Amino acid sequence: LPELPEVETIVRGLARSIVGKTIRRVQVRLEKMAPAPPGIPFAHAVTGERITGVRRRGKYAVIELASGRSLVTSLRMTGRLVVQRPNEPDFPGTHVVLDLSGGTRLGFADLRTFGRMRLVEPGEPWDAGLGVEPLSSGFTQEAFMSMLLKRTTPIKVFLLDQRRIAGIGNIYACEALWEARVNPSRPAQALNKPAIRRLHHAVVDVLGRAIDMRGTSVDDYVDADGLRGGFQNALSVYGRLGEPCVRCGKPIVRTVLAQRGTWWCKNCQR
Ligand SMILES: [Zn+2]
């Protein structure tokens, strides 16, 4: 967490409030969260830059700068990018602060300090290891089908592999598998064509619905304006151990796959 829908929601919020603004002043209170590029402090490197765009790649928020460089931000478990109004107090755990023209402040907070904001040079292939965007035109049924060939890994573990499909985490993997009625521990290569079609549709559908509801706040996720998401009220299996399946009424079970809690319905997901 946060996964694709949460980062997408954050990025859309940031796009509304920081694009076109100039970075006037930068405070790095915890250096590992905004590592300095070689030979120059992070604050010096980005002060004076104008923000030209904000986009998402996988689970990363990418703040594009007029020089062609970008600030690639990974929120990891508990990171937050929050826009503050003038004189509004910093969020707890704010370790990097970008003061922008017009009095806007962008705070990068992370209580667990795993998050990172990295300055990336133009053309630097920082995302070369990331797979296809599941909401892009490149994620077709055929592409998905060929990705699964000869893959013996459980389908749920496959969905979490950012090198194959970028942006899906534990919540949406569980939800998509339930929607497609696929057993999470099934080897990827063992899915038949109808199951692959259902799962492809479910991945796109679940991510789209979660973006529409501005993400899932099962923990401390908030968007760029500090607001909680709404998809936690629409979850079918994730975190619902023992509660009745909304499709068949049997209790939701929890198993562990690759060290991750996996919620599913043994009756519906064969
Ligand atoms: Zn069920």
Residues whose N, C-alpha, C, O or C-beta is under 5 A from the ligand:
A	BS01	ZN	C245 R247 C248 G249 C265 N267 C268
